[in-house]
Amino acid sequence: MSGNSDVYWYRIENIPSNTNFNNVVKMSEQTAISRGKHHSEKEKYN
């Protein structure tokens, strides 16, 4: 099922390579937050 992750990423290139990209859903940060998601702690950003 797509989009069930509790986290979101800013850049798809930073998502781990073992991810099933068929399940990755693109959405705005605002939508992700409204769905209860939080930014991945593994992705570094400035």
N, C-alpha and C positions, 0 to 999 in steps of 0.2 A: 504494500500500500504506500502511496506517495505522500510526502509531506508530513510524516508523523514524528520527525525528530524534534527534540526539545530545544535544539540549538539552531542558530543561523550563522552564516558566514558572509563576509563582505565580498570575497573573491572566490569564485568557483575553483580557481587554480590552487587555492590553499586547502581545499577539502582533501582528506586522506585518499590516496590512490586505491585503497581497498574498498571504497564506497561504491555501492551500486548506483551509478549515475542515472539509471532509468527511474529511480525513485526521488531524484533531486527535483525540487520545485522552486522556481524563481519567483520571488515576491519582494515587495518593498520592505525596508526595515520596519516601517510603521505597521504593516500588515503582520509581520513576524511577531512583533511585540504584542500586538492586539490579540494574537493567537496564543500568547503565553510563552513564547520562545525567548531564549536569552542568547547573547553572543557567545560563540565558542571560546572557551578559555585557551584553546590550543592555537588560535589564530592571533598572531601579533600584528598590531596596527598602531599607527601614530596619528 
